[in-house]
Amino acid sequence: MSSILKTVSSIIGVVTFICLFEFFIGLENESRKEFLPHVFLFESPEVIQEIEEPVASTTELSNDSSRKLPGNISKVTQRSHAQDCPKNWEDYAEIYQAGINNGSKPFTSADGVSYSETTSPKYSTIAILDKRAVYNLCDVLLVRIQSRDWNNSPKTYGGDFFRSKIFHEKPYSAASEDAMIDFLNGTYLALFTLRWTGEIKVRVQLIHPVETLPQMRLTLSGKVGRNITFLGEFVSGNIYEDVNCRMYEMPGPVCNLSNPRTHGPWYCQRPSDSRLSCEDWRYHKMSKATFLKLEDYITPLSRKLLTKSQMVDIKNSCKIKVVDSGSSIAPSTLPFCTMNRVPNGVHTSGHFYQDTWYPDNCRLASYTPESGIKCLRNKTVVILGDSTTRQIYTFFLEKYKKYFKELPLPEGAIRRYGRTSLESTTYNASVHFGFHGLPRAGNSLVLRTDFIEFIADRLNSRRDGCNVIYVISVWAHFISCGQEFYHTRLLSIKSAIEGFLDRCPEGKVIIKGANTKSHRALWISIVSSEWNILKHEMLLRSLFQNETRVGFIDVWDITKVQPYPDNVHPNEKIVKQLIDRILTYLCKS
């Protein structure tokens, strides 16, 4: 492919290449330097660093060299749905990449920028390029996004963070962009593979204007997390006292309550009552007031952008018709999904078709409680993570209640925080849930400290034996901590996973990734923006990409195009898709 591109580039020449971009991007009066494109390859960084490039997609472009140019693409067989389309979009993307000017500078500072100069979802526009009366299944749709400011003037720099999809409403089908190209001048190009027939519409949301990225980077660097405190309650008999606690060292006399084995740093102010010692730490609580106080530290511009220009649809009337062109080539039969590594980078991994999620490169089995419990026969599933993984436990509790019985909670335990267990004596199956270690937040959170258990400690304890399936998720409570803190915690978990799989080859580990969420309050946008969640997700995938013994559940791509409102706790129908993936791994691989 690289030799073909060199030939194409030499034939086209600089002048012809400029004309090609002018045709697609409609910038006849712009200079070549201003509209040379920048394709965002969402590959995860190998080292921790503050990321300064703008982000406009959740897509990774492949380096596969076996592809053909668009003109040589074969048609697919006659059908209404194509799960296994060839990656034709990569050919288009590489053509655009051929003229990248790496000297282009991303937007890095909002100093001196007024709100009227920021990206406006009201005035930004969407258009289909080279629109046809009819498209064929597996064709590539090109959609241009033009960012404009509140003065209705075109933007001259890129870096806006969009979420885009093509969809059909009833029955619901949807897919995210395969690639998003940022030309660094306010113009973007989204490429979509057309995987089903019928009428298809386009939706583009402005998630974060580029001018919010300086604020986002403060969170990514961990500087915001240093201002977040929790409460620790110390108790001895009828004496008790609440003090401030956090994951970073604090001034004054402190109690070092850290767990050095798992990178679990934790410090609390020493109680002022001399009758209380550091050993009297009994409860961990959330202090919402400190999260709300974060709103006092942001600039007026960031405040306005995060309340008025975030997660807003860009209105459009774009729609196309897709038909079946027909061919004698029979569709391929994809294998069942297997546990064979975590993908490097965040990219489109599947699509919805008629209300069901289809991975692009493998098949999922659909399980009912009757077939699911048979799959779980003689198996122990231990779910470790946050409330987004607790949803998996709750699904089994509610939908499999005919087969599972919930065991009594340990004395003093709180059901929503674990430890909780389901058992089926008939099928010799069990499902357990435990929350990860600190930090942990949540409304009305009051947690007994003797029920705090770090994931690495659980895996290293060996108490679950070898014939166990671990389902692990670590993200929602760590975004505010910054990427360096998250990286160090992941390293301890990765080491524990490797140790478990080395001594227990028959054991299994499945990692569940992050999902999209709503930003219903300003402080949530500050500590857990979608941009920051994505950066942490990229880091997790980079760290585990070479571990071929683990399975992965890509929840990001599913929730990015889901038919339900964004929520940190996705709709139970999304949870059903996750369980289908887990059970396919266990019983179809």
N, C-alpha and C positions, 0 to 999 in steps of 0.2 A: 504493500500500500504506500510506503514511504517513497519508493521509486516512482510510482505512478504520480504521486503528488508533486515530486520534483519536476517530472516531465510536464505536468499540467501547469505548474508555476512558470516554467521557462517558456512555454508556448504562449500562455496568457500575457506575460509581461506585466510590468508595473501599470502601464496606462490602461490596458484591458481589465486588469484586476480592479482598478479604481472604478471603472465603469460598471463592473459587476456589482460592487457594493452600492454604487449610486442607484442602480436599478432596484435593488432589494430594499435599501434603507431610505431612499428618497431624500438624499442630502446633496442635491446638485451644487449647492453653493458653499458646501463645507470643504475644508482642506483635507488632504489625504491623512495627515497626522491626526486630525480630529475624529475621523470615523473608522480608523483601523480597529478591528474587534478585539475583545478580550474574552476568551472562553473560560468559564470558571470550572476547573476540574476539582471536584469536591473530594480530593484525596486527603486522608488524615495526616497531620504532621507527625514526624517521627520524634521530634523534640518539642518541649514546651516553649512557646514563645508567644508574645503578644501579636495577634494576627492583625495586619494592617491593610490587607487587601479587601476590597468591597465584596460583599456576598449577594448574589442575586438569584440563587437557585439551590436546590438540594440534589444536584445531579453530577455524576462522575462520567467522563468520557473514557471509553476503553482504548487500549493500545493494540488491539487485535489487528494483525497485519494481513489477514486473509480476506478482507472485505473487497467487494467490487464497487465500482463507481455507480451512481444512480441509474445511468443509462443501461446498465447490464442487469438490472434487477428483474428476476423472474416473477410472474404473477402467481398468486396462490390459488388453490383449488376453490371451487364454489362452496361457500358457507357463509353464515351470518356472524361468526365469531372466530377470530384467529388468535389463539393464545401464543402461538409460536412464530410470530412474524420475524423475518430477518431484520437485523439492526441497520436498516437503511438510513436512519437519521445520522449515524456516525459518518457516513460519506459526506452528507451536507455539512456537518460540523467541521470536518477536517478541511473542506474547501474553504470555509470561512477562516479557519485557523491559519491558513497558509500565508496570510498577510499581517499577522499579529505584530504590533510594534511594542516590544517589551519596555520601551522607554516611557510609556504612558504612566502618569502618576495618579494613584487613586485619591479619592477625597479622604482627608485625614482630620480636618479641623472645622468646627462650626463657628469659630470666632468671627465676629463681624457679620454673620449671616442673620437676616431677619426672617420671620415666619413667612412672609410673602414670597421669599425666594426659595423656600423649601418645596419638596415634591408634593404636588396636590393630586389626590385621588379624584377630585372633581374634574379637573381639566386634563389630566393625562388621558391618552387615547390608546385604543387597540385596533389593529387592522389585520386582516388576512392577506398575506402576500401571494401574488400569482393565483388569485382565487379562480376556481373552476366551477362549472355547473354541477359536476359530479366527481366524487373521488372514489378510488377503489380501496378495498380492504388492504391493509398494510402499507398504504401510501403514507407519506410524511406531510403533515400540515405545518406551514410556517406562519407564525403569528408575530407581528411587530408590536412592541410596546413603546410608546413615546412618552417619556416623563415630561411633565410641564409643571411650572410653579403656579402659585396662587394669583399671579398676574397674567396667567394664561400664556406665558412665554416658554419656549422649549428649554429644557435644562441643558447645560453644556458639560456636565460630568455625570458619571454613572455611580453605581454602588447601591442603588435602592434594593431592598430585599422584598421580593415578590413571592407569592404562591400562586401557581396557575394550574388549571386542569381543563380537559375537555370532558363533556358529560352528556348523558341522556337521562331525563328525569324518571320516567316510569316505563318499564322497570329500570331501576337505577344502574347505569353503567358509567364508569369514569376512569380516567388515567391522568397522571401528572405529566409534566413535560419531560422528555428524554434528555433535553439539554436546554440550557438558557445561556445565551451569549450576550455579554455586556460590552457594547462598543465604546464604553467610557465617555460617551458624549450625550447621555440622556436617552439613547436608543438601545433597545434590547430585542433579541430574537429568540422566541421559544419554538422548539421543534417537538412535535407530537407524532407518535405512531398511531394510526387509525386501526383499531382492533375489533370493531364491531360495525355493523351496517345500520342504516337509518339516519335520522336527523341528529346532528351533534352540535352542541353549543360550546362556547368558550367562556371560562370564568377566570379573571385575574384579580387578586387581592394585593393591595399594598400592605405588607405586614409591618415593615419599618422603613420610613424614609431614610436615606443615607445620612442625613444630618443628625440622626440619633446615634450613629455608630460610636462617636467619641464617648457617649454615656455607656453604651453597651460594653465597650472595651474596659471601662473602669471595673465593671462586674467581672469580666473575664480575667482580669489581672488579679482579682482577689481583694482589691482595695475596698470595695463596698462591703464584703463579708467581714472585714475587721470592725465594722460599726454595728454588727448584729450580735445581740446578746440574748441569752436564755436565762431561765431561773433555775436555781438549784435549791431544794428544800432540805435542810439539815434537821434531823430529829433525834432527840434523846429523851426518852420518857415523855413527859408533858412539856418539854422545852423544844421549841422549833424556831427556825429562822430562814427566810428566803434571801438569797444573795444572787448576784449576777454571775453568769457563767458564759464561756464561749470557747471556740476551738483554738484561739490564739492566746498567748500569754498576756496577762494584764498587770498593770502596776499595783503596787502595794502587796500586803501579805496575801498569798493565794494557796489554794489546795490543788496540787497537781494530781488530777484524777485520770490521766492519760493511760491508754492501752498501747504500750510501745510495740507489741507484737503485730498489731494490725494497722499501724498509722492511725490511731484514734486519739489525737491530742485533745485534751479537755481540761480546762482550768476554771475553777470557781474562786470567787473571793472567800477568804477565810471568814467564818462567822465571827461577828463582833462579840457574841456571848462566849466567854471563856469556858463555859461548861459544855460547849459543842466543839468537837474535833473534826478533822477531815474525814475520819472513818464514819461519821454520822450522816453522810450524804445518802438520802433515802429516795428523793423524787426529782425527776427531770420535768420541767414545765416550759411551755412556750411563753415568751414575752412579746405579744403582738405590738406593744407600744414601740419597741425598738425598730420593728419593721416599718411601722408608720412613720417613724422619725426619719427614715431614709429619704422621704419625700422632701425634707427640708434641705437636703444637700444638693439637689439637682438644679440645673440652670432654668430660668424661665422658659427658654426656647425648648429644652428637653421636656419640660412639664407639658407644654402646649402640644408638642408633637406626639407625646405618648398618650394624650387624652383625645386628640382630635384627628390625627393622621395615621393611626395605627389600626391594622386589620380592617381596612375599608375596601369595599369592592370598587373597581374601576368600571363604570357602566359601559356596556357595549351591546350591540345587536348582532354580533358575529355568529353565524351558524352555517353549517354545510350539510350536504347529503352524501352519504357513503353507500356504495352499492357493491355487489359481489361481481367481480369481473369474470370469474370462472377460469378454470385451468384443469389440465389432466393430472396435475401433480397432487398426490394425496397428502393430507396433513400428517405431520409426524406425530407419534405418540410419545408424549413426554414421560419420563420416569417419575416415580414418587420422590418427593423432597427428602433429602438425606442430611444428616449432621456431618458437614464436611468443612466447616470453618466459618468465621465471621467475615463478611465482606469488607474490603478496604474502601472507605469512602461511602458517601451517601448518594444513592442514585435510584432511579425508578426501578422497582423490583417486581411490579405486578400491576393489576388493574381490577376494577370491579366490572363484572358483566352480569346483568340481570340479578342484582343484589348479592352476588357472591364474589368473593375475592379470589383471583387467579394469579398465582406467581407466573412470571414470564418464562422461567426455565425449568419448572417442575410441576408436579401435580400434588394436590392435597386431597386426602380422603375426607368425607363429611361424616361426622359421628353423631349419632343419637345417644342418649343415656344408655340405651340397651346395648348398642355396639361399643360404646366407650368404656363401660364397666368391664366388658370382656377383654378389651385391650389392656385395662389396668390390672387384670388378674395377676396375683403374685408379685405386685410391684409396689414400691414405696416411693412416693413423690414428696420431696421436701422443697417448699417454695420459700425463698429467702429474698427479702427486698423491702419494698415500700407498699403503699396502698394500691398502686397500679397492679402489682402482682397479687395483692390480697384479693383483687377482683377474680382472679383465676380460682383461688380457694373458695370464694363465695359462690362462684358459678357451680362448682361441684357440690357445695353444700345445698344449694337451692334446686338445681336441676337434676341432681343425682340422689335426692333424698330418699328415693325408694331403695337405694342400695347402701348408702353411707349413713352412719350414725356419728354425730359429733360428740366427742368425749368431754367430760366436765373440765372446765378451766382450772388451772392451778390456782391455789389460794392467792388472792391479791392481783391476779392477772386481769387485764382488760381485753375483751374479745377482739376489738378492732386492732389492737397492737400485738396480739399473740402472747404466749404461744398457744395455738389452737390445732386441733387434730380431728380428722375424720377417719373412721375405720369401717371396713366391710369384712365381717368374719366369713361370709359366704364366698367371697372372691379373694380372700386373703390380700386385700388391697388397703392402702392407707395414703392419705394426703395430709400434709402438715404445713403450717405457715408460721414463720417467724420474721419479725421486723429486723432490718439491719441496724447496726450500731449508730452511735451519734455521728453527725448531727441529725436531729429529728424535730420536725415542726408539725404543727397542726392545731386547729382551733380546739380550745379546752383540753389541750394535751396535759395529762398528768400521768407520768410513767414511773413505775417502781424501778429503781436502779438495778436491782438484782435480776430483772428481766431484760436488761440490755445485753445483747449478744452480737458481737461482730461476725460478719460472714466468714472471714478467714478463720476465726476461732472455731466456728461450727464445723467447717470442713476439716480442720486439723484435729478436732477432738476425737474423730473416728467413731463416735457413738452411733452413727447411722449405719455403720457397716459398709460393705462394698456394693451390695445389690440395691442401689438407690439412685434415683434420678433427681438431681438438683436443678431447680429453675430459679435463676438469679436475675435480679434487676436492681441497678444502683444508678439513679440519676436525679429524681425529682427534688430531693433534699440537699443535693450537692451543687446545684447551679450557682447559688449565691456565694459559695465558698471560693470560687475561682478555679481556673483550670489546673494550676500547679497542685493545689490541695487534692483535687479529684484524681489527678494522675498518680499521686503517691498512694492514695487509697486503693486505686485499681491495681497497682503493682502488688500490694499485699494480697488482694483477692486472687489475682492471676497466679501468684506463687502457690497459694493454697489449692487452687484448681489443678495445677500441674502436679502437685504432690499427691492429690487424691487420685487422679487418673493414672499416675505412675504405679501406685500400689493397688489400684482397683481398675484394671483394664475393662472389666465388665460394667463399671459404673458409667453414668451419663451426666453431662452438664449442658444445660440449655440456657443461653443468655437472652433475656428479653430487652430490646432496645427502648429508647424513649419514644413518647408520642407527643403530638401537638396538644395545646391546651388553650383555654381562654385566658384573657388578661382583664379580669373584671375590676381590678383595682390598680391604682398607679404604682403602689409599692411592689405588686406582683410583676409588673412590667420591668421594674428596676432590677429586681433580684433574679427573675426567671423569664427573660424575654425569649422569644422563639429563636432569635439569632444566637443567643448564648446556649440555649438547649442544643441547637444543631452543632455548635462548636464542640461541646462536651461529647455529643454522640460521635462525632468524627474521631475524637481522641480515643474513645472506648473501642471503636472498630479498628483503629490503627494498632492499638495495643494487643488485640486478640487475633489479628488477621492471620498469623502464622500458626495458630493453634488449631490443627485440623481435626482434633478430637471433640470439639464442642459444636453444638447446634446454635442457631441464631434465629430470633423472631424479629423481623423488620416491621415494627409497629409504626414507625415514622411515615413510611410511604402509604400504609393503609389509612392512617388517620388524616393524612394530608389531603386526601380526596374523598373521605367518607361522606355519606349523605346526612350525617348527624352533626349537631352543633359541637364546636370544639369544647373539650372538657378534659381536665387532667385525668378524670376517670371516664374512659370511653364507654359508649353505649354497650349494653350486654351482647348485642349482635356482633360487635367488633370483638368482644371477649371470646365469643363462640369461634370466631375465625382463628384466634390465637390458640385455643384449645385443640382445634382441628390440626393445627401445625404441630403441636406437642405430641398428640396421639399418632399422627402420621410418622413422626420421627421414631416413636417407640414401637409401632406395630406394622409399618409398611416398608421401612428402610431395609 
